[in-house]
Every structure is written in C-alpha cells, then in structure tokens.
Amino acid sequence: MRCSVVAAVAAVPMALTSTFACSSKSGAQIDRIEERGDASVRSSNPERPPSRVLDLAAGLNTTCAIVDDGEVRCWGDRGFVNASTDAFDPETAPRTRPTRVDLPATAASIAIARDVACAALDGAAVHCWGMDVLWLSKGHFGTSMFAYPKASWGEAIDVSVRGPLLNQFECYVHADGTGNCHGEIEHATSVCAAIGAGCWIDDQGAGWCQGSLGWELKAPEPMLMHHDVVDLACETGYGCLVTKAGLVKCWGDNELEGSRTGIAARGEGTAAKVPVAVRGLTGATDVATGPGHACAVYDGGHVACWGGNHYGELGARGGGGAHPRVVAGLDDAVRVEAGETHTCALRRSGELVCWGRNQRGQLGDGTTRDRAEPGAVRW
C-alpha cells in the first residue's frame, strides 16, 4: 500500500493498439446488484479499452485500476467486482479480465485489503465493497458480499486499507489535510495503511509514520521518517520511501522468504529501525510494497524487485533475494504496484502489464496461468 505526493497517478494515455482486446459482449450487461441505503455497486463487462489509467491497486488475488474519468475496473476474485445477495464462494470462476465496477460517483483513489476494496469518490463519501463483516460476525463465513458508504470518513482525496476483514486498518485524508491514519493527522496529502500502523506525506513533502512499524520499532506518536519524500509505501512490519534525490530507503523487518520483505541494503536477516538506502537503485520515482516483496521504478523507467519469489512476482524465475533484481523488458515504467504474490506496472505508453501468481485471474490477461515475465492486461 502506498502514498505519494499526488494522491492519484498522473493520467497516462493508453496506446489503443491490438494489445487491448475489447469485450465480445455488446452492451453493458449487468450481473448483479445489491443496495444498502444509498449505496450500490454493479459490475458489467466493459465495451471498450480505456484511454488512460489514473490509479492502481493490488491485493491478495485482485487488481483494480481507475481509468478514463474516474471509472473503476477490477479483475481477479469475483467478489471485488460483484455485490451479490447470493452465497459468495471464493472458488467461483474469477474475472480474468478487467470488469467495470459502477459506483455512485467517479473515483479519485482506490485501495485493496485482503477482503475489501475502497475508493475515495469525487463529491461523495468513501465507498467500500467486498466480504460482509456483518455476516462474518454471525459465523456465516463467506456467505455474503456488500457495498456501503463509509459515512464517518466523509469525502476523502486518498484512502488506504490493509489486513484481513476482522483485523483491518484504514487511513483516509480530506482535502483540507485532516484525516485519520492510526490516529488523527493534519496537513497530509496522501496516506498508506498497514496492520498496526499508518504513514502519510505532509504538505511540505515530509514522510511520517505512527504505530508498530516492524522489528521492535514502535511510534505511539507521529515519527518523522524522512524530510523530502516523493513516494511512500508501507506494509505490515516494514516500509519504503523514495526521496527527492531519487533514493529508495526502507526500514523494518527483513524476512525475505517469510511474510515480509525488508532492507535490501542490509542483507538477509538484518532489520533496521531507521530508513536505509537500497543498494543499486538511483533515479527512483516510485516504490511499492507487498507482504513478501517490494519493487521500485528507477533510472528513467526500469523496474527492480526484491524479496520472496514464489510465483515469479519478482519478474524472473528462481528464488528470491535481498538485492533488487531487474525486471526484463521494462524500461519505460511510470508506476509499479505490488500485490501479495503478483506485481503490475504502468508503462509510459499507457500499457498495463502484470506478472506473478494468477490463480484467480489477478494478472488480467484472460488466463489463470502464472507468469514470471510482464504480460499485457487484456482490456
């Protein structure tokens, strides 16, 4: 989960070539709809590829993007593109290609936790959809989906969620810079949530965190991580940031093959209580953190990843490692996003590519086959 100086990614025009296939269905075919109060979420097959990508989010088995003028499209686990009154079965056939999620207003920012997706909407309260916590609390595990407004959050310019449903942590920030991120915050421009912690960038470009930041690093009050930050990403037990000078710095745990990745600059098994530079990365502009791996855009558009590599999420075959590994074939990336075991990157041309685990269609290429090299999302 990330936060950057600008809440949404700068619009990148899509290259409308044969790479992007249109849906074979004509017309918007609505699958299901559920309403609770004034909230509704519908899913339909898109008729056309988007002209631009504004924001990206990746979760356990799902990827979502904000495209065009604020439309949300998701792929992977069916529950993230469908609000159903029927039983929700995680083994139901996934959506292997992007599917539109209709919301009450256009989206400005999107985030995915393990069981829930949330979007900050223009002129409306934050809306979330996914597995129903009310059903879970009654012992009906996985039996219902939901869609509802987070009225207590109000209108937000950025939102972040992390963790499983019953242990979920949330951050949000309003246009005036106030919000909540493991405690009340002020002067914020963007936020990122982790289990037990939250981080944000303020209007002066400083990066702050509070909560349990990993490896005995606890900050009950806001702690300054760095004074000149252009991007910041946090995950349970560790986090990374990009400085204005183009360096990637990380802190926290360093369990490369466990549940967390860590500090590439310090080698395997060594953690850090302060941000330390990742070796070999200069000219960085973007960083992303997942539960087991991290990636960065650097040197004009190259992508490098480090950490665990169980399904090819580092963009190569073989085991993981503490040092960044260059993703072959990518030299024009402007954004990278790390899911649990998959990764996606937005190219300067507007093409969106993904790699890693694909058992639920989270790579968006129309298949459920894992891949260790970048492949185009099929719109």
Rosetta blueprint (number, residue, H / E / L):
1 M L
2 R E
3 C E
4 S E
5 V L
6 V L
7 A L
8 A L
9 V L
10 A L
11 A L
12 V E
13 P E
14 M L
15 A L
16 L L
17 T L
18 S L
19 T L
20 F L
21 A L
22 C L
23 S L
24 S L
25 K L
26 S L
27 G L
28 A L
29 Q L
30 I E
31 D E
32 R E
33 I E
34 E E
35 E E
36 R E
37 G L
38 D L
39 A E
40 S E
41 V E
42 R E
43 S E
44 S E
45 N L
46 P L
47 E L
48 R L
49 P L
50 P L
51 S L
52 R E
53 V E
54 L E
55 D E
56 L E
57 A E
58 A E
59 G L
60 L L
61 N L
62 T E
63 T E
64 C E
65 A E
66 I E
67 V E
68 D L
69 D L
70 G L
71 E E
72 V E
73 R E
74 C E
75 W E
76 G E
77 D L
78 R H
79 G H
80 F H
81 V H
82 N L
83 A L
84 S L
85 T L
86 D L
87 A L
88 F L
89 D L
90 P L
91 E L
92 T L
93 A L
94 P L
95 R E
96 T E
97 R E
98 P E
99 T E
100 R E
101 V E
102 D E
103 L L
104 P L
105 A L
106 T L
107 A E
108 A E
109 S E
110 I E
111 A E
112 I E
113 A L
114 R L
115 D L
116 V E
117 A E
118 C E
119 A E
120 A E
121 L E
122 D L
123 G L
124 A L
125 A L
126 V E
127 H E
128 C E
129 W E
130 G E
131 M E
132 D L
133 V H
134 L H
135 W H
136 L H
137 S H
138 K L
139 G L
140 H L
141 F L
142 G L
143 T L
144 S L
145 M E
146 F E
147 A E
148 Y E
149 P E
150 K E
151 A L
152 S L
153 W L
154 G L
155 E L
156 A L
157 I L
158 D E
159 V E
160 S E
161 V E
162 R E
163 G L
164 P L
165 L H
166 L H
167 N H
168 Q L
169 F E
170 E E
171 C E
172 Y E
173 V E
174 H L
175 A L
176 D L
177 G L
178 T L
179 G E
180 N E
181 C E
182 H L
183 G L
184 E E
185 I E
186 E L
187 H L
188 A E
189 T E
190 S E
191 V E
192 C E
193 A E
194 A E
195 I L
196 G L
197 A E
198 G E
199 C E
200 W E
201 I E
202 D E
203 D L
204 Q L
205 G L
206 A L
207 G E
208 W E
209 C E
210 Q E
211 G E
212 S E
213 L E
214 G E
215 W L
216 E L
217 L E
218 K E
219 A E
220 P E
221 E E
222 P E
223 M E
224 L E
225 M E
226 H E
227 H L
228 D L
229 V E
230 V E
231 D E
232 L E
233 A E
234 C E
235 E E
236 T L
237 G L
238 Y E
239 G E
240 C E
241 L E
242 V E
243 T E
244 K L
245 A L
246 G L
247 L L
248 V E
249 K E
250 C E
251 W E
252 G E
253 D L
254 N L
255 E L
256 L L
257 E L
258 G L
259 S L
260 R L
261 T L
262 G L
263 I L
264 A H
265 A H
266 R H
267 G L
268 E L
269 G L
270 T L
271 A L
272 A E
273 K E
274 V E
275 P E
276 V E
277 A E
278 V L
279 R L
280 G L
281 L L
282 T L
283 G L
284 A L
285 T L
286 D E
287 V E
288 A E
289 T E
290 G L
291 P L
292 G L
293 H E
294 A E
295 C E
296 A E
297 V E
298 Y E
299 D L
300 G L
301 G L
302 H E
303 V E
304 A E
305 C E
306 W E
307 G E
308 G L
309 N L
310 H L
311 Y L
312 G L
313 E L
314 L L
315 G L
316 A L
317 R L
318 G L
319 G L
320 G L
321 G E
322 A E
323 H E
324 P E
325 R E
326 V E
327 V L
328 A L
329 G L
330 L L
331 D L
332 D L
333 A E
334 V E
335 R E
336 V E
337 E E
338 A E
339 G L
340 E L
341 T L
342 H E
343 T E
344 C E
345 A E
346 L E
347 R E
348 R L
349 S L
350 G L
351 E L
352 L E
353 V E
354 C E
355 W E
356 G E
357 R L
358 N L
359 Q L
360 R L
361 G L
362 Q L
363 L L
364 G L
365 D L
366 G L
367 T L
368 T L
369 R L
370 D L
371 R E
372 A E
373 E E
374 P E
375 G E
376 A E
377 V L
378 R L
379 W L
